[in-house]
Structure formats: C-alpha cells, structure tokens
Amino acid sequence: MTSYLLRGIAAMLVVSSFAMCTKKTIIQPKNDPPASDTLSVKESDSANAGFTYTVHPSEWFIDGTNIPPGAVVYVPAGTRGSLLLKNFKGTAANPIIIINKGGKVTFSAPTAASYGFKTQNCQFFKISGNGQSGVKYGFDVNGGNIGMTMDDLSSDFEITNVEVRNSGFAGIMAKTDPSCDIATQRGHFTMKNIKIHRNYIHKTGGEGVYVGNSFYAEGVSLACGTVLPHDIKAVYIYSNVVDSTGCEGIQVGSAVSGCKVYNNTITSPGLSPFASGQNNGIQIGEGTGGTCYNNLIKNAPGNGIIVLGLGDNLVYNNYIINAGNNGIFADSRYTPGPNFQFINNTIISPGDDGIKLNSVFIPMNTVINNVIINPGTGVAIHRMNGDVKLSTANNYVNIDVNACGFVNFNSGNYRLKASSPLINAGSNVSAYGINTDYYGGVRPSGSGFDIGAAEFQEP
C-alpha cells in the first residue's frame, strides 16, 4: 500500500516521485470534440439527397435493399411504435441518413418488447435527432427491453441527438454477439467507425451505453464449441449525458484499437445491478485499449471507473465524486500491453480507496498528478498485491475538499482559485500527450503542470 491518508491531518500532502516494484448538478465539459470527431447530420451531407424515403407511422420494419447510399430517410414527428431497419447500406462517402422531420419523434414500446429501435445488417448510416431546429433530442426512444440496438453485423454508424429512456435493459447497445454462424466471430467480422454522442440516456434497467462483448479473452461456450466475439475498432463515445442506470453508465468491451470515451456526464449509475460488480460509472472492459478522459462521474455505488483493458490504457482528466467503492479500480486479465496510466484525475470521497490496483500482469502502473480527497479506507493508492508494479509522482492527498481551492465545489464549479495548492505542483505529463484539462484549457498554463483534472488558467 502507498500514500496512506492520515485522518485528522488536514494539511496538504503531495506524494513525491518514486517507483515501486513491490435535484443533481450536472456539469458538461467546456471543450468540444475535435472537428474530425464531429459530424453535423443534414440533408445536404448526402450526395443522393434527391432520394428520400418517409417512414409511415404504421411501418415497423423497412428493408433498405433498394435505398441507395446517400439517401435521406425521414421519420415524421409524433408518437409511433418500434422500428426495425434492415439491409441499409450506405458508403463511407455517402452514408444513409435517418432523421426526424417536423419535430420530435417518440418510439414507444413496452419493456417486454425486444427493442424500441433496431438495425440488422446495416452499414454506413447515421441516426440523428437534429432534424428540427430547437429540438435537441428529436428522436425519443421510450421503452423496449433494449432501447436502441445496432445488431446483426451492423457497423460504421453514428447515433446523435437521441433521448433513450425507460428501457428494460440497456439504453444503447452496439455489438453482434458470437454465435455458431462463423460470420459473427472474431476474424470474420469487425465492427468499426462507431460514434455515439450528444445523447441523453436515463432510467435504464441495465447499462446506459453498452458497446462490445464482455468476454473478449475466453469467449462464449456454445453447442458448436467456444467462439470468440468480434473486434471493435475506432469507437468514440462522447458528450453524452447518462443518468439513473441499472448497471454501468457506459461499458465498452472488445474495442481493441481507437477507443475514446470522453466528455460524458454520468450520474447515479448502477442503481439496480442484476449481478455483483455491475454498478460502476464507466467500465473499460476486456479487450479494450485507448483513452478515457474528461468525464464527470457522480454517485456510482461501485467504482467510478473500472479498467480491465488491454494495457495500453490512459485514464486522465476525470472527475470522480462520491463513488461507493473505489475512485478507480484496475485489474489485469487479458493485458498484453505495457501500461495502465492514471493521470490528472480528481477523486473526491470514494467509499473505499482512491485508486486500487490489482493489475499484477501489467509491466507498470503509472499514477501521476491525481487529487485524492477523503477515501473511506484512509488509503489513497492501494496495491493489492506485492507483484503490482507501480510508479507514482506528485499526487495530492487530503481529507478536506476545501483544501483544494475549487471555485465552488458544492455548486459543481471545479475550476481552481488562484490560491489553490494544486497549481504548478504537478509533474510534466506532456510526454503522455496530455496538453489540455477537463475544461479544454491549455495544460500547462503557468510555470508548471497543475495537479488534478483542472488547470488554472492565467488571465
């Protein structure tokens, strides 16, 4: 164990560099995604905008075989039942656009129904609820066992400006579970180029966003033997608001490259998990690498962030507040990569440890520039096993959140006052590619790097 928090001592502690081998307040990050990750879905995007199709309220199933790439599919405003789209095939240059028209569209289905909105064997398409000015979530998926499911070899898609609520299980799901059909198995199908952003997912029975299979390493046992789930490449989950989910707010598995989970606000996940350990804020699951940053996670009954990834995982600039267990928990399962890196996170009042590490198979766990306040066990950084390799530097530990010098913690303003002891007290983390903070401000802005998710910005 390292970095013990001494109760009764309110003085600031900065953990020096060393290496060991032994009604809710919702704050949206201020920085927008890079332009390359931002797609504005409009009819003019389509080279085939002259071809349109209007979905009638009575239609529950549409076969898109004869709908060309670049077409625009309109769903008129009003309340309707579930919708299944099959064989929609756009191209990378000319995706098929599915968009609301004339106002808000509500897909209403009982939770006993399989889905509210589903795709089968679809590729290069965009589902967008921004078809009406002034309507933020033009698609409203209310109910269904799974609110939205991108299934049966669907790939290369975007979901944006959609509200998903009251699902019996997951809110938005994207995966094709492996079966005895070889086309569904690893090496034969790869889901890729996925963007799920600017959606509002709430009151779900299971996960808010559920992407990829959870059993990357061992696969699934079926009558035909053990089969492995497909890979996912290039998945971006960002700028979503997720609230009051039964299991994790966001869970990603089998995303072997190009995975980014960022700029999301997650409050009260894990309210009614159907199995132990499924009550976390964000799960970076088996087979998943990449980055997890600039997220706000509040009131998760389990861990704020749990990392079971490939070992090329960088977790930074996250605010994790009032987690029931650990702020961050890391375990190594299938982990061929070199490092778990936890940098510039701000962890406030976790029920157990600040950062807990059981990642014995990782060559090095790096813990730098984190703020850890008032962990319930009194332990800021916990190595569960002597074989956990650990390098730490400049972590700030205290029992009093007011010592951090936030502008107004209780109202959700986590920027730093000019008097904060976190300013210029961190290690230089530019080598990790971290050059902005949670709010999108440049890092560093002063003579040195600040500790925690926010960087004080000089006037």
ChimeraX attribute file (.defattr): number of C-alpha atoms within 10 A of each C-alpha:
attribute: neighborCount
match mode: 1-to-1
recipient: residues
	/A:1	14
	/A:2	13
	/A:3	20
	/A:4	17
	/A:5	24
	/A:6	16
	/A:7	13
	/A:8	9
	/A:9	11
	/A:10	15
	/A:11	12
	/A:12	15
	/A:13	18
	/A:14	21
	/A:15	18
	/A:16	15
	/A:17	13
	/A:18	10
	/A:19	15
	/A:20	14
	/A:21	12
	/A:22	11
	/A:23	2
	/A:24	10
	/A:25	11
	/A:26	15
	/A:27	16
	/A:28	18
	/A:29	18
	/A:30	13
	/A:31	15
	/A:32	14
	/A:33	14
	/A:34	7
	/A:35	7
	/A:36	6
	/A:37	11
	/A:38	11
	/A:39	13
	/A:40	10
	/A:41	19
	/A:42	15
	/A:43	20
	/A:44	12
	/A:45	18
	/A:46	19
	/A:47	16
	/A:48	17
	/A:49	18
	/A:50	12
	/A:51	14
	/A:52	18
	/A:53	14
	/A:54	14
	/A:55	17
	/A:56	11
	/A:57	15
	/A:58	10
	/A:59	12
	/A:60	14
	/A:61	14
	/A:62	15
	/A:63	12
	/A:64	17
	/A:65	11
	/A:66	9
	/A:67	19
	/A:68	18
	/A:69	24
	/A:70	27
	/A:71	26
	/A:72	28
	/A:73	22
	/A:74	18
	/A:75	25
	/A:76	19
	/A:77	17
	/A:78	15
	/A:79	13
	/A:80	20
	/A:81	18
	/A:82	26
	/A:83	21
	/A:84	17
	/A:85	17
	/A:86	19
	/A:87	17
	/A:88	25
	/A:89	25
	/A:90	23
	/A:91	14
	/A:92	15
	/A:93	12
	/A:94	19
	/A:95	26
	/A:96	33
	/A:97	28
	/A:98	25
	/A:99	25
	/A:100	26
	/A:101	20
	/A:102	15
	/A:103	20
	/A:104	22
	/A:105	22
	/A:106	24
	/A:107	22
	/A:108	21
	/A:109	23
	/A:110	17
	/A:111	19
	/A:112	12
	/A:113	15
	/A:114	20
	/A:115	28
	/A:116	29
	/A:117	25
	/A:118	24
	/A:119	23
	/A:120	19
	/A:121	16
	/A:122	24
	/A:123	24
	/A:124	23
	/A:125	26
	/A:126	22
	/A:127	20
	/A:128	23
	/A:129	28
	/A:130	23
	/A:131	24
	/A:132	16
	/A:133	9
	/A:134	9
	/A:135	14
	/A:136	18
	/A:137	25
	/A:138	27
	/A:139	29
	/A:140	23
	/A:141	31
	/A:142	27
	/A:143	29
	/A:144	29
	/A:145	23
	/A:146	31
	/A:147	34
	/A:148	29
	/A:149	25
	/A:150	22
	/A:151	18
	/A:152	19
	/A:153	20
	/A:154	27
	/A:155	26
	/A:156	23
	/A:157	25
	/A:158	21
	/A:159	21
	/A:160	25
	/A:161	23
	/A:162	26
	/A:163	25
	/A:164	31
	/A:165	26
	/A:166	24
	/A:167	34
	/A:168	23
	/A:169	25
	/A:170	31
	/A:171	36
	/A:172	29
	/A:173	21
	/A:174	26
	/A:175	25
	/A:176	25
	/A:177	19
	/A:178	23
	/A:179	19
	/A:180	14
	/A:181	9
	/A:182	13
	/A:183	15
	/A:184	21
	/A:185	20
	/A:186	17
	/A:187	12
	/A:188	11
	/A:189	19
	/A:190	22
	/A:191	23
	/A:192	19
	/A:193	18
	/A:194	22
	/A:195	21
	/A:196	23
	/A:197	24
	/A:198	22
	/A:199	26
	/A:200	22
	/A:201	29
	/A:202	25
	/A:203	25
	/A:204	34
	/A:205	25
	/A:206	28
	/A:207	35
	/A:208	37
	/A:209	25
	/A:210	23
	/A:211	26
	/A:212	25
	/A:213	26
	/A:214	21
	/A:215	15
	/A:216	24
	/A:217	14
	/A:218	13
	/A:219	19
	/A:220	17
	/A:221	13
	/A:222	11
	/A:223	8
	/A:224	9
	/A:225	11
	/A:226	13
	/A:227	22
	/A:228	22
	/A:229	28
	/A:230	27
	/A:231	24
	/A:232	29
	/A:233	19
	/A:234	17
	/A:235	25
	/A:236	19
	/A:237	23
	/A:238	24
	/A:239	24
	/A:240	26
	/A:241	23
	/A:242	29
	/A:243	24
	/A:244	25
	/A:245	34
	/A:246	27
	/A:247	34
	/A:248	35
	/A:249	36
	/A:250	27
	/A:251	25
	/A:252	28
	/A:253	26
	/A:254	28
	/A:255	30
	/A:256	21
	/A:257	19
	/A:258	16
	/A:259	25
	/A:260	20
	/A:261	24
	/A:262	25
	/A:263	28
	/A:264	28
	/A:265	24
	/A:266	30
	/A:267	23
	/A:268	26
	/A:269	34
	/A:270	29
	/A:271	22
	/A:272	17
	/A:273	18
	/A:274	14
	/A:275	8
	/A:276	8
	/A:277	14
	/A:278	24
	/A:279	29
	/A:280	34
	/A:281	36
	/A:282	30
	/A:283	25
	/A:284	28
	/A:285	26
	/A:286	28
	/A:287	27
	/A:288	31
	/A:289	28
	/A:290	21
	/A:291	20
	/A:292	26
	/A:293	24
	/A:294	30
	/A:295	30
	/A:296	25
	/A:297	30
	/A:298	24
	/A:299	22
	/A:300	32
	/A:301	25
	/A:302	29
	/A:303	35
	/A:304	35
	/A:305	28
	/A:306	22
	/A:307	27
	/A:308	25
	/A:309	29
	/A:310	27
	/A:311	29
	/A:312	19
	/A:313	22
	/A:314	21
	/A:315	24
	/A:316	26
	/A:317	29
	/A:318	29
	/A:319	25
	/A:320	29
	/A:321	20
	/A:322	23
	/A:323	29
	/A:324	21
	/A:325	24
	/A:326	32
	/A:327	34
	/A:328	27
	/A:329	23
	/A:330	22
	/A:331	22
	/A:332	20
	/A:333	21
	/A:334	19
	/A:335	24
	/A:336	15
	/A:337	16
	/A:338	15
	/A:339	21
	/A:340	29
	/A:341	20
	/A:342	24
	/A:343	28
	/A:344	32
	/A:345	30
	/A:346	26
	/A:347	31
	/A:348	23
	/A:349	23
	/A:350	31
	/A:351	20
	/A:352	22
	/A:353	30
	/A:354	35
	/A:355	25
	/A:356	23
	/A:357	23
	/A:358	20
	/A:359	27
	/A:360	21
	/A:361	20
	/A:362	24
	/A:363	19
	/A:364	21
	/A:365	25
	/A:366	17
	/A:367	23
	/A:368	27
	/A:369	30
	/A:370	32
	/A:371	27
	/A:372	30
	/A:373	26
	/A:374	25
	/A:375	29
	/A:376	18
	/A:377	17
	/A:378	20
	/A:379	22
	/A:380	31
	/A:381	25
	/A:382	21
	/A:383	19
	/A:384	14
	/A:385	13
	/A:386	13
	/A:387	16
	/A:388	21
	/A:389	22
	/A:390	25
	/A:391	15
	/A:392	22
	/A:393	19
	/A:394	24
	/A:395	29
	/A:396	26
	/A:397	30
	/A:398	27
	/A:399	23
	/A:400	18
	/A:401	18
	/A:402	14
	/A:403	17
	/A:404	25
	/A:405	18
	/A:406	20
	/A:407	16
	/A:408	13
	/A:409	14
	/A:410	9
	/A:411	11
	/A:412	13
	/A:413	12
	/A:414	21
	/A:415	20
	/A:416	23
	/A:417	16
	/A:418	14
	/A:419	12
	/A:420	19
	/A:421	18
	/A:422	29
	/A:423	25
	/A:424	18
	/A:425	19
	/A:426	23
	/A:427	19
	/A:428	18
	/A:429	16
	/A:430	12
	/A:431	7
	/A:432	10
	/A:433	8
	/A:434	17
	/A:435	16
	/A:436	19
	/A:437	27
	/A:438	29
	/A:439	19
	/A:440	16
	/A:441	16
	/A:442	16
	/A:443	21
	/A:444	22
	/A:445	18
	/A:446	14
	/A:447	9
	/A:448	15
	/A:449	23
	/A:450	28
	/A:451	30
	/A:452	31
	/A:453	29
	/A:454	28
	/A:455	28
	/A:456	25
	/A:457	17
	/A:458	7
	/A:459	4
